[in-house]
Amino acid sequence: MYKEIARELLARFLNNHFRKRPFIVAIDGLSGSGKTTLASLLQRELTEKHKYNVSIIHIDDHIEKRDKRYNTGREEWYEYYFLQWDISSIQKRLFIPLHRNCSELYLPFYNQPTDTTSNREIPTNNVDIIIIEGIFLQRNEWMSFYDFTVFLDCPRAIRYQRVLDRDSYIGNLEERLHKYKRRYWAGEDFYMKNEQPIEKADKVYEVK
């Protein structure tokens, strides 16, 4: 799977190699679809086999503190989709600098145990390809910044089992299920209906 995607990515990259900035790849998909795994496999393939300098940015590293996204008076799905990230700030601090070929990014990283954020520098000089992985990447505000987009279309039953087994920090299985129904899955439904990421993506891979 990842080698097929790597071939298509490279073909697009080589056709756009004249651009004096990193080639920007989005790995999109709903929770539990395998985005992080795919990003790591692509990085290894492109680095070890093709000798390109590839960096990964995990969009979940850059979420807001809890008081910005919980108990805001809005519905939980809204908090997740619209408030989990500062959409405008990420556009200004991540995507626009990449397009301007800045030598480094300066981004806030979220620390879950302390519920704090701290700014860190991410060097981007001499980077050929930047892979951004995470959910909701093809939202309208960010879509135009990508050079190549991949959407992982994973069956709901598989995704649900993965996240419910994985996210034990939420609580017991019943608590996880209730939170996903109220917050995460409802936000995902909004995204699929309003942004139609499968139709937008350059490459859709059906996870089986």
CYANA upper distance limits for C-alpha pairs under 8 A (distance plus 0.5 A):
  1 MET  CA      5 ILE  CA      7.02
  1 MET  CA    205 TYR  CA      8.41
  2 TYR  CA      6 ALA  CA      6.46
  2 TYR  CA     38 LEU  CA      7.07
  2 TYR  CA     41 LEU  CA      7.14
  2 TYR  CA     42 LEU  CA      6.78
  3 LYS  CA      7 ARG  CA      6.68
  3 LYS  CA     42 LEU  CA      8.07
  3 LYS  CA     45 GLU  CA      7.97
  4 GLU  CA      8 GLU  CA      7.03
  5 ILE  CA      9 LEU  CA      6.53
  5 ILE  CA    203 LYS  CA      8.22
  6 ALA  CA     10 LEU  CA      6.51
  6 ALA  CA     42 LEU  CA      6.74
  6 ALA  CA     45 GLU  CA      7.89
  6 ALA  CA     46 LEU  CA      7.73
  7 ARG  CA     11 ALA  CA      6.73
  8 GLU  CA     12 ARG  CA      6.86
  9 LEU  CA     13 PHE  CA      6.55
  9 LEU  CA    148 PHE  CA      7.33
 10 LEU  CA     14 LEU  CA      6.49
 11 ALA  CA     15 ASN  CA      6.85
 12 ARG  CA     16 ASN  CA      6.90
 12 ARG  CA    147 ASP  CA      8.46
 12 ARG  CA    148 PHE  CA      7.83
 13 PHE  CA     17 HIS  CA      6.35
 13 PHE  CA     23 PHE  CA      7.03
 16 ASN  CA     23 PHE  CA      8.38
 17 HIS  CA     23 PHE  CA      8.44
 20 LYS  CA    101 ASN  CA      7.27
 21 ARG  CA     98 LEU  CA      7.29
 21 ARG  CA     99 HIS  CA      6.84
 21 ARG  CA    100 ARG  CA      7.60
 21 ARG  CA    101 ASN  CA      5.19
 21 ARG  CA    128 ASP  CA      8.13
 22 PRO  CA     98 LEU  CA      7.43
 22 PRO  CA     99 HIS  CA      8.34
 22 PRO  CA    101 ASN  CA      7.60
 22 PRO  CA    124 THR  CA      8.42
 22 PRO  CA    127 VAL  CA      6.48
 22 PRO  CA    128 ASP  CA      5.40
 22 PRO  CA    129 ILE  CA      5.64
 22 PRO  CA    130 ILE  CA      6.77
 23 PHE  CA    128 ASP  CA      6.72
 23 PHE  CA    129 ILE  CA      5.13
 23 PHE  CA    130 ILE  CA      6.59
 23 PHE  CA    147 ASP  CA      6.80
 24 ILE  CA    129 ILE  CA      6.56
 24 ILE  CA    130 ILE  CA      5.57
 24 ILE  CA    131 ILE  CA      6.66
 24 ILE  CA    132 ILE  CA      7.91
 24 ILE  CA    145 PHE  CA      8.03
 24 ILE  CA    146 TYR  CA      5.73
 24 ILE  CA    147 ASP  CA      5.75
 24 ILE  CA    148 PHE  CA      7.15
 25 VAL  CA    129 ILE  CA      7.84
 25 VAL  CA    130 ILE  CA      6.62
 25 VAL  CA    131 ILE  CA      5.23
 25 VAL  CA    132 ILE  CA      6.53
 25 VAL  CA    146 TYR  CA      6.41
 25 VAL  CA    147 ASP  CA      6.47
 25 VAL  CA    148 PHE  CA      5.39
 25 VAL  CA    149 THR  CA      6.26
 25 VAL  CA    150 VAL  CA      8.28
 26 ALA  CA    131 ILE  CA      6.47
 26 ALA  CA    132 ILE  CA      5.43
 26 ALA  CA    133 GLU  CA      6.37
 26 ALA  CA    134 GLY  CA      8.50
 26 ALA  CA    137 LEU  CA      7.32
 26 ALA  CA    146 TYR  CA      6.99
 26 ALA  CA    148 PHE  CA      6.90
 26 ALA  CA    149 THR  CA      5.21
 26 ALA  CA    150 VAL  CA      6.60
 27 ILE  CA     35 LYS  CA      6.59
 27 ILE  CA     38 LEU  CA      8.40
 27 ILE  CA     39 ALA  CA      7.46
 27 ILE  CA    131 ILE  CA      7.59
 27 ILE  CA    132 ILE  CA      6.63
 27 ILE  CA    133 GLU  CA      5.09
 27 ILE  CA    134 GLY  CA      6.97
 27 ILE  CA    137 LEU  CA      8.20
 27 ILE  CA    149 THR  CA      6.70
 27 ILE  CA    150 VAL  CA      5.48
 27 ILE  CA    151 PHE  CA      6.64
 27 ILE  CA    152 LEU  CA      8.10
 28 ASP  CA     35 LYS  CA      7.17
 28 ASP  CA    133 GLU  CA      6.68
 28 ASP  CA    134 GLY  CA      6.12
 28 ASP  CA    135 ILE  CA      6.04
 28 ASP  CA    136 PHE  CA      7.21
 28 ASP  CA    137 LEU  CA      6.27
 28 ASP  CA    138 GLN  CA      7.68
 28 ASP  CA    149 THR  CA      7.79
 28 ASP  CA    150 VAL  CA      6.40
 28 ASP  CA    151 PHE  CA      5.19
 28 ASP  CA    152 LEU  CA      6.87
 29 GLY  CA     33 SER  CA      6.49
 29 GLY  CA     34 GLY  CA      8.36
 29 GLY  CA     35 LYS  CA      7.06
 29 GLY  CA    134 GLY  CA      7.50
 29 GLY  CA    135 ILE  CA      6.08
 29 GLY  CA    136 PHE  CA      7.85
 29 GLY  CA    151 PHE  CA      5.70
 29 GLY  CA    152 LEU  CA      5.37
 29 GLY  CA    153 ASP  CA      7.06
 29 GLY  CA    154 CYS  CA      8.47
 30 LEU  CA    135 ILE  CA      6.23
 30 LEU  CA    136 PHE  CA      8.19
 30 LEU  CA    152 LEU  CA      8.13
 30 LEU  CA    153 ASP  CA      8.35
 30 LEU  CA    154 CYS  CA      8.40
 30 LEU  CA    159 ARG  CA      8.43
 30 LEU  CA    188 GLU  CA      7.24
 31 SER  CA    135 ILE  CA      7.39
 31 SER  CA    159 ARG  CA      7.00
 31 SER  CA    163 VAL  CA      7.44
 32 GLY  CA    158 ILE  CA      8.22
 32 GLY  CA    159 ARG  CA      5.03
 32 GLY  CA    160 TYR  CA      7.54
 32 GLY  CA    162 ARG  CA      6.15
 32 GLY  CA    163 VAL  CA      6.07
 33 SER  CA    152 LEU  CA      6.64
 33 SER  CA    153 ASP  CA      7.51
 33 SER  CA    154 CYS  CA      5.80
 33 SER  CA    158 ILE  CA      8.49
 33 SER  CA    159 ARG  CA      6.24
 33 SER  CA    207 VAL  CA      8.02
 34 GLY  CA     38 LEU  CA      6.71
 34 GLY  CA    152 LEU  CA      7.83
 35 LYS  CA     39 ALA  CA      6.66
 35 LYS  CA    133 GLU  CA      6.65
 35 LYS  CA    134 GLY  CA      7.09
 35 LYS  CA    152 LEU  CA      7.62
 36 THR  CA     40 SER  CA      6.83
 36 THR  CA     58 HIS  CA      8.38
 36 THR  CA    133 GLU  CA      6.94
 36 THR  CA    134 GLY  CA      8.07
 37 THR  CA     41 LEU  CA      6.77
 38 LEU  CA     42 LEU  CA      6.60
 39 ALA  CA     43 GLN  CA      6.64
 39 ALA  CA     56 ILE  CA      7.62
 39 ALA  CA    131 ILE  CA      7.22
 39 ALA  CA    132 ILE  CA      8.47
 39 ALA  CA    133 GLU  CA      7.14
 40 SER  CA     44 ARG  CA      6.75
 40 SER  CA     56 ILE  CA      8.35
 41 LEU  CA     45 GLU  CA      6.66
 42 LEU  CA     46 LEU  CA      6.49
 43 GLN  CA     47 THR  CA      6.38
 43 GLN  CA     54 VAL  CA      6.37
 43 GLN  CA     55 SER  CA      7.74
 43 GLN  CA     56 ILE  CA      8.07
 43 GLN  CA    131 ILE  CA      8.43
 44 ARG  CA     48 GLU  CA      6.19
 44 ARG  CA     49 LYS  CA      8.25
 45 GLU  CA     49 LYS  CA      5.96
 45 GLU  CA     50 HIS  CA      7.49
 46 LEU  CA     50 HIS  CA      5.46
 46 LEU  CA     51 LYS  CA      6.79
 46 LEU  CA     52 TYR  CA      6.28
 46 LEU  CA     53 ASN  CA      8.34
 46 LEU  CA     54 VAL  CA      7.63
 47 THR  CA     51 LYS  CA      5.09
 47 THR  CA     52 TYR  CA      5.39
 47 THR  CA     53 ASN  CA      6.51
 47 THR  CA     54 VAL  CA      6.90
 48 GLU  CA     52 TYR  CA      8.35
 52 TYR  CA    127 VAL  CA      8.47
 52 TYR  CA    128 ASP  CA      6.68
 52 TYR  CA    129 ILE  CA      7.95
 53 ASN  CA    126 ASN  CA      7.67
 53 ASN  CA    127 VAL  CA      5.62
 53 ASN  CA    128 ASP  CA      5.73
 53 ASN  CA    129 ILE  CA      7.03
 54 VAL  CA    127 VAL  CA      6.52
 54 VAL  CA    128 ASP  CA      6.51
 54 VAL  CA    129 ILE  CA      5.33
 54 VAL  CA    130 ILE  CA      6.24
 54 VAL  CA    131 ILE  CA      7.83
 55 SER  CA    127 VAL  CA      7.43
 55 SER  CA    129 ILE  CA      7.03
 55 SER  CA    130 ILE  CA      5.41
 55 SER  CA    131 ILE  CA      6.66
 56 ILE  CA    130 ILE  CA      6.30
 56 ILE  CA    131 ILE  CA      5.22
 56 ILE  CA    132 ILE  CA      6.31
 56 ILE  CA    133 GLU  CA      7.88
 57 ILE  CA    130 ILE  CA      7.78
 57 ILE  CA    131 ILE  CA      6.68
 57 ILE  CA    132 ILE  CA      5.22
 57 ILE  CA    133 GLU  CA      6.87
 58 HIS  CA     62 HIS  CA      8.24
 58 HIS  CA    132 ILE  CA      6.47
 58 HIS  CA    133 GLU  CA      5.71
 58 HIS  CA    134 GLY  CA      6.67
 59 ILE  CA     63 ILE  CA      7.92
 59 ILE  CA    132 ILE  CA      7.26
 59 ILE  CA    133 GLU  CA      6.65
 59 ILE  CA    134 GLY  CA      5.80
 59 ILE  CA    135 ILE  CA      8.24
 60 ASP  CA    134 GLY  CA      7.06
 61 ASP  CA    109 PHE  CA      5.89
 61 ASP  CA    110 TYR  CA      6.18
 62 HIS  CA     85 TRP  CA      7.35
 62 HIS  CA    107 LEU  CA      7.86
 62 HIS  CA    108 PRO  CA      6.32
 62 HIS  CA    109 PHE  CA      5.52
 62 HIS  CA    110 TYR  CA      6.18
 63 ILE  CA     84 GLN  CA      6.02
 63 ILE  CA     85 TRP  CA      5.17
 63 ILE  CA     86 ASP  CA      7.80
 63 ILE  CA    109 PHE  CA      8.01
 63 ILE  CA    110 TYR  CA      6.60
 64 GLU  CA     68 LYS  CA      6.65
 64 GLU  CA     69 ARG  CA      7.38
 64 GLU  CA     83 LEU  CA      8.01
 64 GLU  CA     84 GLN  CA      6.22
 64 GLU  CA     85 TRP  CA      6.00
 64 GLU  CA     86 ASP  CA      7.26
 64 GLU  CA    110 TYR  CA      7.45
 64 GLU  CA    117 THR  CA      8.19
 65 LYS  CA     69 ARG  CA      7.50
 65 LYS  CA    110 TYR  CA      7.69
 65 LYS  CA    115 ASP  CA      6.30
 65 LYS  CA    116 THR  CA      6.67
 65 LYS  CA    117 THR  CA      7.55
 66 ARG  CA     70 TYR  CA      6.10
 66 ARG  CA    115 ASP  CA      7.25
 67 ASP  CA     71 ASN  CA      7.65
 67 ASP  CA     72 THR  CA      8.09
 68 LYS  CA     72 THR  CA      7.69
 68 LYS  CA     83 LEU  CA      7.21
 68 LYS  CA     84 GLN  CA      8.10
 69 ARG  CA     79 GLU  CA      5.75
 69 ARG  CA     80 TYR  CA      7.38
 69 ARG  CA     83 LEU  CA      5.69
 69 ARG  CA     84 GLN  CA      6.02
 70 TYR  CA     76 GLU  CA      8.13
 70 TYR  CA     79 GLU  CA      7.18
 72 THR  CA     79 GLU  CA      8.05
 74 ARG  CA     78 TYR  CA      6.86
 74 ARG  CA     79 GLU  CA      6.94
 75 GLU  CA     79 GLU  CA      6.94
 76 GLU  CA     80 TYR  CA      6.77
 76 GLU  CA    182 ARG  CA      6.86
 76 GLU  CA    183 ARG  CA      5.33
 77 TRP  CA     81 TYR  CA      6.66
 77 TRP  CA    182 ARG  CA      7.07
 77 TRP  CA    183 ARG  CA      4.83
 77 TRP  CA    184 TYR  CA      6.75
 77 TRP  CA    185 TRP  CA      8.26
 77 TRP  CA    186 ALA  CA      5.88
 77 TRP  CA    187 GLY  CA      4.96
 78 TYR  CA     82 PHE  CA      6.13
 78 TYR  CA     83 LEU  CA      7.67
 78 TYR  CA    183 ARG  CA      8.40
 78 TYR  CA    187 GLY  CA      7.10
 79 GLU  CA     83 LEU  CA      5.28
 79 GLU  CA     84 GLN  CA      6.75
 79 GLU  CA    183 ARG  CA      8.42
 80 TYR  CA     84 GLN  CA      5.50
 80 TYR  CA    183 ARG  CA      6.94
 80 TYR  CA    184 TYR  CA      7.17
 80 TYR  CA    187 GLY  CA      6.79
 81 TYR  CA    136 PHE  CA      8.28
 81 TYR  CA    187 GLY  CA      5.97
 81 TYR  CA    188 GLU  CA      8.26
 81 TYR  CA    191 TYR  CA      8.30
 82 PHE  CA     86 ASP  CA      8.47
 82 PHE  CA     87 ILE  CA      8.06
 83 LEU  CA     87 ILE  CA      8.37
 85 TRP  CA     90 ILE  CA      8.22
 86 ASP  CA     90 ILE  CA      6.70
 87 ILE  CA     91 GLN  CA      6.86
 87 ILE  CA    141 GLU  CA      7.96
 88 SER  CA     92 LYS  CA      6.82
 88 SER  CA    141 GLU  CA      8.36
 89 SER  CA     93 ARG  CA      6.38
 90 ILE  CA     94 LEU  CA      5.77
 90 ILE  CA     95 PHE  CA      7.40
 91 GLN  CA     95 PHE  CA      5.50
 91 GLN  CA     96 ILE  CA      6.64
 91 GLN  CA    141 GLU  CA      8.12
 91 GLN  CA    142 TRP  CA      7.20
 92 LYS  CA     96 ILE  CA      5.89
 92 LYS  CA     97 PRO  CA      7.63
 93 ARG  CA     97 PRO  CA      6.80
 93 ARG  CA    105 LEU  CA      7.38
 93 ARG  CA    106 TYR  CA      7.16
 93 ARG  CA    107 LEU  CA      7.01
 94 LEU  CA     98 LEU  CA      6.79
 94 LEU  CA    105 LEU  CA      7.01
 94 LEU  CA    106 TYR  CA      8.34
 94 LEU  CA    107 LEU  CA      7.77
 95 PHE  CA     99 HIS  CA      6.84
 95 PHE  CA    142 TRP  CA      8.22
 95 PHE  CA    145 PHE  CA      6.88
 96 ILE  CA    100 ARG  CA      6.75
 96 ILE  CA    145 PHE  CA      8.49
 97 PRO  CA    101 ASN  CA      6.68
 97 PRO  CA    102 CYS  CA      5.87
 97 PRO  CA    105 LEU  CA      7.43
 98 LEU  CA    102 CYS  CA      6.53
 98 LEU  CA    105 LEU  CA      8.33
 99 HIS  CA    145 PHE  CA      8.14
101 ASN  CA    125 ASN  CA      8.49
102 CYS  CA    124 THR  CA      7.66
102 CYS  CA    125 ASN  CA      7.92
103 SER  CA    123 PRO  CA      6.59
103 SER  CA    124 THR  CA      5.58
103 SER  CA    125 ASN  CA      5.03
104 GLU  CA    121 GLU  CA      6.89
104 GLU  CA    122 ILE  CA      5.86
104 GLU  CA    123 PRO  CA      4.70
104 GLU  CA    124 THR  CA      5.42
104 GLU  CA    125 ASN  CA      7.18
105 LEU  CA    121 GLU  CA      6.07
105 LEU  CA    122 ILE  CA      5.42
105 LEU  CA    123 PRO  CA      6.86
105 LEU  CA    124 THR  CA      7.51
106 TYR  CA    119 ASN  CA      6.88
106 TYR  CA    120 ARG  CA      6.10
106 TYR  CA    121 GLU  CA      5.11
106 TYR  CA    122 ILE  CA      6.79
107 LEU  CA    119 ASN  CA      5.81
107 LEU  CA    120 ARG  CA      6.13
107 LEU  CA    121 GLU  CA      7.09
107 LEU  CA    122 ILE  CA      8.05
108 PRO  CA    117 THR  CA      6.24
108 PRO  CA    118 SER  CA      5.72
108 PRO  CA    119 ASN  CA      4.69
108 PRO  CA    120 ARG  CA      6.86
109 PHE  CA    117 THR  CA      5.72
109 PHE  CA    118 SER  CA      5.88
109 PHE  CA    119 ASN  CA      6.58
109 PHE  CA    120 ARG  CA      7.52
110 TYR  CA    115 ASP  CA      7.53
110 TYR  CA    116 THR  CA      6.39
110 TYR  CA    117 THR  CA      4.91
110 TYR  CA    118 SER  CA      7.30
111 ASN  CA    115 ASP  CA      6.05
111 ASN  CA    116 THR  CA      5.88
111 ASN  CA    117 THR  CA      6.47
111 ASN  CA    118 SER  CA      8.49
112 GLN  CA    116 THR  CA      7.59
133 GLU  CA    137 LEU  CA      8.22
136 PHE  CA    191 TYR  CA      7.39
137 LEU  CA    142 TRP  CA      7.28
137 LEU  CA    143 MET  CA      7.63
138 GLN  CA    142 TRP  CA      6.77
138 GLN  CA    143 MET  CA      5.39
138 GLN  CA    195 GLU  CA      7.70
138 GLN  CA    197 PRO  CA      6.58
138 GLN  CA    200 LYS  CA      8.23
139 ARG  CA    143 MET  CA      6.43
139 ARG  CA    191 TYR  CA      8.20
139 ARG  CA    195 GLU  CA      6.65
140 ASN  CA    144 SER  CA      8.22
140 ASN  CA    195 GLU  CA      7.58
142 TRP  CA    146 TYR  CA      8.28
148 PHE  CA    201 ALA  CA      8.41
148 PHE  CA    202 ASP  CA      6.71
149 THR  CA    201 ALA  CA      5.63
149 THR  CA    202 ASP  CA      5.66
149 THR  CA    203 LYS  CA      6.83
150 VAL  CA    201 ALA  CA      6.14
150 VAL  CA    202 ASP  CA      6.55
150 VAL  CA    203 LYS  CA      5.23
150 VAL  CA    204 VAL  CA      6.24
150 VAL  CA    205 TYR  CA      7.87
151 PHE  CA    197 PRO  CA      7.63
151 PHE  CA    198 ILE  CA      6.82
151 PHE  CA    201 ALA  CA      6.51
151 PHE  CA    203 LYS  CA      6.86
151 PHE  CA    204 VAL  CA      5.34
151 PHE  CA    205 TYR  CA      6.84
152 LEU  CA    204 VAL  CA      6.52
152 LEU  CA    205 TYR  CA      5.60
152 LEU  CA    206 GLU  CA      6.64
152 LEU  CA    207 VAL  CA      7.07
153 ASP  CA    198 ILE  CA      8.28
153 ASP  CA    204 VAL  CA      7.19
153 ASP  CA    205 TYR  CA      6.39
153 ASP  CA    206 GLU  CA      5.21
153 ASP  CA    207 VAL  CA      6.35
154 CYS  CA    158 ILE  CA      7.49
154 CYS  CA    159 ARG  CA      7.09
154 CYS  CA    206 GLU  CA      6.44
154 CYS  CA    207 VAL  CA      5.17
154 CYS  CA    208 LYS  CA      7.26
155 PRO  CA    159 ARG  CA      6.92
155 PRO  CA    207 VAL  CA      7.57
155 PRO  CA    208 LYS  CA      7.68
156 ARG  CA    160 TYR  CA      6.43
157 ALA  CA    161 GLN  CA      6.70
158 ILE  CA    162 ARG  CA      6.73
159 ARG  CA    163 VAL  CA      6.78
160 TYR  CA    164 LEU  CA      6.55
161 GLN  CA    165 ASP  CA      6.54
162 ARG  CA    166 ARG  CA      6.46
163 VAL  CA    167 ASP  CA      6.32
164 LEU  CA    168 SER  CA      7.95
164 LEU  CA    173 LEU  CA      7.29
164 LEU  CA    176 ARG  CA      6.80
164 LEU  CA    177 LEU  CA      7.38
167 ASP  CA    176 ARG  CA      7.81
168 SER  CA    172 ASN  CA      7.17
168 SER  CA    173 LEU  CA      8.17
168 SER  CA    176 ARG  CA      7.96
170 ILE  CA    175 GLU  CA      7.35
170 ILE  CA    176 ARG  CA      6.20
171 GLY  CA    175 GLU  CA      5.98
171 GLY  CA    176 ARG  CA      6.47
172 ASN  CA    176 ARG  CA      6.70
173 LEU  CA    177 LEU  CA      6.65
174 GLU  CA    178 HIS  CA      6.76
175 GLU  CA    179 LYS  CA      6.70
176 ARG  CA    180 TYR  CA      6.62
177 LEU  CA    181 LYS  CA      6.68
178 HIS  CA    182 ARG  CA      6.68
179 LYS  CA    183 ARG  CA      6.22
179 LYS  CA    184 TYR  CA      7.64
180 TYR  CA    184 TYR  CA      5.24
180 TYR  CA    185 TRP  CA      6.02
180 TYR  CA    186 ALA  CA      8.30
181 LYS  CA    185 TRP  CA      5.84
181 LYS  CA    186 ALA  CA      6.79
182 ARG  CA    186 ALA  CA      6.64
183 ARG  CA    187 GLY  CA      6.66
184 TYR  CA    188 GLU  CA      6.71
185 TRP  CA    189 ASP  CA      6.65
186 ALA  CA    190 PHE  CA      6.89
187 GLY  CA    191 TYR  CA      6.85
188 GLU  CA    192 MET  CA      6.70
189 ASP  CA    193 LYS  CA      6.64
190 PHE  CA    194 ASN  CA      6.43
191 TYR  CA    195 GLU  CA      5.91
191 TYR  CA    196 GLN  CA      7.49
191 TYR  CA    197 PRO  CA      8.30
192 MET  CA    196 GLN  CA      5.44
192 MET  CA    197 PRO  CA      6.87
196 GLN  CA    200 LYS  CA      7.05
197 PRO  CA    201 ALA  CA      6.47
198 ILE  CA    204 VAL  CA      7.03
